[in-house]
Structures are given as C-alpha cells and as structure tokens.
Amino acid sequence: MITNNVKLVANELKSGNVIAFRTDTIYGLSSTIYDDNAVAKIFELKKRNDGKPLIVLVPKNFDITSLVEINENAKKLIDAFWPGPLTIIFKLKSQVAKGITPFDTLSLRMPNDDTCQKLLESVGEPITSTSCNISGEQILNNPKDIDRTFNIMVLDGGVAFGGMPSTIVNVAVNPVQILRIGAISEQEIINVLEKNTYF
C-alpha cells in the first residue's frame, strides 16, 4: 500500500509492522527500536541473517542520552552536523530490540529531511533504517517496486535518485574513527574535533 499519510504510516510502525519510507537519499525499511518481532520482520523481508547493525534515526526533540553515552567528541559532532548526513556510532547505554546491534554500540543519525522528521515526530521515538532491498539485490528506489516486492506500507516520497551516503564516525573509541567518508568530508570532521582529538 502506497500512501502520503504520515500519521497512517506512523500508526503502522507503532502497531509493530515494518514500513518503507524515503530517507535523505534512498528508501529504507523501518521498524520501531523496542519491538523484537518488528526488527525480526526486517531481516525476514530482506532475507538477511541478523548480525549486521541497523542504523537508528532519531527525531530532533529526542533525548539520545536515554539510549547512548555522550562524550565530548560526540557533542562537537552533534553540534556541527546534526541534523544532517552524519551517522555517529555511540556506546550503547540502554536496551534496544534484539537484532538492531550485536555489539555494545549503536549507530544514530538525525536526518535533515522534513518528511523524515514528520514521521519521526509522529511516531514519537527513534526508528530503524536499512536499505530497501532483498539482501544482495539492487536497492529499490520506486514506491511501486517496493510495494510489489515487500507488500508493506510505503510512505510515498517519489522516485529516489540516491545521493551521497552519510559519513560514519565512531566516537565510542579514542581516537575517533572515520569509518566511511560520505557527504561530510574527513577534513570537516577533523576540523571539528582537532582541539581534543589527534589523528
């Protein structure tokens, strides 16, 4: 089912179902972060074994300290780049659904996209995000293809043409590790952290 109704999609998430929606760049499969069964459904739909962490998207008004530990490096990066295309790996502080992460860390991103934020605000809590495809196959970027492949509710954001992925930084270690360069350059990260961190 394809819809433009954000509240309807939010209710579908809160009911324990998996949905698809367009993030800053591509469509993602999503569930709430506290429902073991909903997270398991994502892996079932993707035909993927669990073990690879999922990214968690957070609303602008959410207190992430309820989920993760915040250090000085994290504060600097959040102030400089959130909301935006930066995924930060934090030390996990509280329990989330089984399958989101096999580690003692959690990957968070605050998207800078109006529709994403409207959905997050309507749900009232963070949600997972992973590429909208069957494992090993091409990522789906058209709501009609997603609906046909997965038979789930899709929040229509038009055809997604992709773009630069988010930069991924691990602040759970010291020195900070830049794991993937994306929309934010390595030099931009270094400029923000250089007072306290040495590469």
N, C-alpha and C positions, 0 to 999 in steps of 0.2 A: 504494500500500500504506500503510495506516494502522497505526501501532504505538505502544506505550507503552515500548518497549525502547530506552533511551537509548544503550546500547552498540552496538546494531544500527545505529542511525542514525549514530552516530559513525563506525563502520566504513564505512558507505556514503559518508560525506564523505571519509574518508581514502582510499577507493578511487577518488576522482576524480569522484564523482557529485554532483548537486545535490539537496538535500533541502529540506523546508519544516518550520518549527517556529515555535512561538509565542514571541515576544519579550515584553518587559514589557507591551506593549499590543496589537500585531497580529501576524499570521503573516508570516513573511519567508521568501524564497528564499535559500538559503545554499550556499556552497562554501568550500573552503579558500582561503587567500590566496596560495598559491605555485603554483597549478596554472592555467596559461593556458587550457587546454581546459575546465576546470570553470567558470571565470569566463565564458568564451565561451558555455557552455551556458545560463547565467542569461539573458544577453541574447537568446539564441535562443528560450528559453521565453517570455520576456516580449514577444518580437517588438519589441525596442527596440534602436536603434543605440547603440553604446557612445559614450562622451563625457561622460556624467553620472557623477560619482563614486559609488562604493558605500561604505556605512558598514561599518566593521570592528568586530566585537565581540571583546573581549579577556577572557580568564579572569582571576580575581582574583590568581593567583600568577604571571602572565606579566610579564616584564621588558620594558616597552614601549620602553625606551631602545635595544633592538635594532632597532626599526623607525623611531622618530621622535626628533627633538630636543626635549628638555625644558628650558623656561626657567622663570624664577621665577613668572610668571603661571600657567603650566601646573601647577606644583607646588601653588600655592594652590588652584586649582580642583579638582585631583585629590583633595587632602586634604579639601576641604569637601564634594564632591558625588559622588565615586565610592565604591562602586558606586551608580549612580542614573541618572536621566533627563537626563544631560548629555553631548552629543556635542561633542568637542573636536577642532578641526582643527589639526594639528601640521605642522611642516616635516618632510617625508619624509627619512629617513636611509638606508634600505636598500631594495633592490628587492623589489617585490611583483608578483603576476601582472599581465600586460597586461590592461587594461580596468578595473582597480579604480579608478584615478585617472589622468586625463590631465594632472594638474598635479604640482607638486613638493610637494604636501601630502597628508596622509592623515587621514581622519575616523575617530576612535576613540570607542568607548563601552564602559563596563563595566556590563553590565546587573545590576540588583538583583533577580534572579529565580532561585529555586532550580533550576528545570528548565533554564533557560538556562545557568546556571553548571555544572550537572552535565554538560550536553552539551559545553560548552567544555573542562571538565576532562578529559572522556573523549577528546576529540579531541587535546588537549594543545597546541593552538596557536590563534591567532585565526581567526575565520571571517567571511565577508562576510554582509551582511544588506541586503536590499532588499524593498520591498513585494511582497506575493504577489498579483500580478495581471498580466494582459496589458496592455501599455502603453496608457494612455488609457481603460482599462475599470475597473470597480469593483473595489476591493480585496476579496479573498476572505477570509472570517473563519471558515469552517466546514471542518474537515478533509475531509469528504466532497466538498465542492465543489472543493477544492484537488486531491484525488486524481483526481477525474474530469477536471479541466481540464488538469493537467500530467502525470499518470501518473508521479509520483515518490514516494519515501518521505516520509511525513508523520509527525512526532512529535506524537502526539495531546495537545493541551492544552485540548480542549473548544472551544466556540464563543468566539471573541474578540470582545468588545464594544467594543474600542478604548479610548480614553482620551486624556489629554493627550500630545502628542508630546514628544520630548526637546527641550530648549533646545540650540541650536547656537551655539558660540562659537569664533572663530578666534583662536588665540594665536600663529599664525605671523606676525602683523603687530603693529605697535605704533603707536598704542594698540590694545588688543584690540577686535575687532569682534563684536558680538552679532548674529548673522545670523537667528536665529529665536527668538522667545520661546515657550516651551512650559511644561513642568511646573515649571521653575525660573524665577522672575521676574527681570526686568532688575535690580531693586534688590538682590536676593540676590546676583547676580553682582558688581555694583558694590561691595557691602559687603565682599566677599571680596578684591577687587582694589584697593580705594581707596588703600591705603598706597603703591602703586607706579605705579598707572595712573590717568590722568585722561581723563574722557570729555567 
